[in-house]
Amino acid sequence: MPSVRKKLMFLAGFSASLGTCILIAAIMATDNWITSSVHCMANSTGNATGELQLRYGLFEGVREKLGCPLLIDDGDVKVMELFGDTNSAKHIHIVVILFTVLGLVFSFLSTIVTFYNSLSNPYETICGPLSVYACSSVSCIVMFLAMILFVINTKVNDLSTILVRNSVPQTTIELKHKSDSYGYSFWLILLSLALNITSIVIVYTYQHANYTKQKEQQRPTEYAPKDVLMY
């Protein structure tokens, strides 16, 4: 049976890993990754102009028409259905989804390992702290990459304009991307990174303290205090 200290430390790591899983699931499920404003103009003279606001996440979103008469009405947005033909923006978005799923999977594995270690002392190295380090690190890396790729996709490939273009029935309308504002779903990725790092730090703290204690117990007798040697 594990010691009380090990139980407490690994339960703390379990709580951090479980919190990461819940957080990443919420990040994937919510549609507040980004809110974009797109200016629309019906012709070169500037007639029938307006603005559309698009808020979306990995799978779904909401559009709101702000005075642009030629755009379709307000409503829900199915992100994957609006990419149209295969292009780099679609490929990058799929990679972002895959990285986020991997982040969830490895956080879940870290949760299992930390909980298992709080109940027993596994003989296999892969089931111990090494597994926690590996799983939490991979989750941290892929979530950070998902964050970076999403920004690249929205900035370089102008993802918001693509989604608006494919939801507009008129092919002659001119669109101009105005601004982006990243929402709470996007910034929660930073919190998931912090929780993954917290899980690693907790387990490392326990392992380091345990290693130090073992070293002290293995000290040669010549380094023992003189008053102890007298007896």
Secondary structure, 3 states (H helix, E strand, C coil): CCCHHHHHHHHHHHHHHHHHHHHHHHHHHCCCCEEEEEEEECCCCCCCEEEEEEEECCCEEEEEEEECCCCCCCEEEEHHHHCCCCCHHHHHHHHHHHHHHHHHHHHHHHHHHHHHHHHCCCCCHHHCHHHHHHHHHHHHHHHHHHHHHHHHHHHCCCHHHHHHHCCCCCCCCEEEEEEEEECHHHHHHHHHHHHHHHHHHHHHHHHHHHHHHHHHHCCCHHHCCHHHHCC
